[in-house]
Amino acid sequence: MSEYLNQEGAQVLLDSSDLLFSRNEIDFAFDQLAIELTVEFAKSDPVLICVMSGGLTFTSDLMQRLRFPLTLDFLQATPYQKKLSGDKLSLLVSPRAHLKDKTVIILDDVLDYGNTLAHLVEQPIFKEAAQVITAVMLDKKLGRDKLIEADYAALSCGDRYVFGRGMDCQGYWRNLPEIYAAPGL
């Protein structure tokens, strides 16, 4: 997909894409993940950290299923490249919550190669946390090693270009309640 989408092209994309997960399948997976997180962390006074913007919908949907006291915060990060040192991550917005001696659960939309999550868990802001846990909505099974594996994943899929349920395709379709895979991508 080398050309930028417009509204008409976005509709054509959706019409030609494969439905990977229905709303009901996603909701069921979120219910199951919420049970796991409740069993593990309900008594730990956790801080949920949403990775913006992709993690917004996942965080909102999941958080409503967690029936125990927690704190919510967010961060915004951007990768930048230096030819000699490889990919780095720069925090544009850091969490403001008190993290010292806390269980921190970082929530993101999709885990591809693990670049973002691997760099996030190493950020100095998390050094004094009691533990840092990662949870993703969708874990892509790539058939090769990743920089990091998520501690928790609601769903998994193959190596496809996915969108919907908070994930976009060139800015479009974050608003879909389902998850789709673009054709040929």
C-alpha positions, -999 to +999 in steps of 0.1 A: +000+000+000+023+027-013-003+054-020-021+073+007-057+064+014-086+088+011-121+082+023-132+064-008-100+042-009-105+034+028-139+020+020-125-001-009-098-014+015-124-025+040-146-041+014-117-062+001-102-071+035-106-103+056-125-102+088-101-117+114-120-112+146-157-103+151-168-079+179-180-109+199-148-128+195-128-098+207-151-091+236-148-127+247-110-125+245-110-093+265-133-110+291-108-138+295-078-115+297-096-094+324-101-126+344-064-134+341-053-099+351-078-099+380-064-131+394-028-119+392-031-082+400-063-073+418-045-069+451-014-052+438-028-016+433-016-016+397-010+014+374-023+008+339-002+027+313-019+031+279+005+035+249-011+062+228-028+063+203-030+026+193-036+013+228-065+037+236-094+015+225-078-017+240-071+001+273-107+015+275-123-018+267-101-038+290-102-014+319-140-015+321-137-052+327-113-049+356-134-047+388-107-037+413-090-004+422-064+008+398-047+039+385-048+048+348-021+069+330-007+071+295+024+077+275+032+087+240+063+075+223+079+078+189+107+059+174+135+077+157+165+062+138+202+068+141+221+049+115+249+040+139+229+029+169+196+016+154+161+023+166+156+043+197+124+054+214+117+089+226+089+096+250+068+126+239+045+123+270+055+104+301+032+090+327+026+113+356+014+086+381+036+076+410+053+044+398+078+036+426+072+002+440+040-002+419+030-029+395+029-012+361+009-028+333+018-014+299-011-018+274-006-016+237-026-025+206-003-049+186+030-067+191+049-071+158+087-073+163+085-059+198+105-027+192+082-004+210+075-026+240+112-036+244+123+000+245+094+011+267+101-014+295+137-002+296+127+035+300+141+051+332+106+060+344+099+023+350+132+015+369+117+020+404+085+000+396+080-032+416+073-049+383+065-040+347+040-062+329+031-060+292-003-067+277-013-064+241-046-067+223-031-086+193+002-106+192+014-113+157+030-147+153+058-139+129+077-172+129+109-155+141+122-141+174+110-108+187+128-083+209+102-090+236+072-113+241+041-098+258+033-111+292-004-112+282-021-111+248-059-111+242-056-124+206-030-136+182-028-138+144-003-144+116+019-118+100-008-097+083-014-060+081-044-055+106-067-026+113-098-019+133-106-019+171-083+010+176-056+000+150-055+022+119-046+019+083-032+052+072-053+070+098-086+052+089-107+026+106-096+028+142-134+031+148-143-004+137-155-028+164-139-057+145-104-065+134-096-069+097-066-080+076-058-060+045-054-080+013-019-087+002-003-068+031 
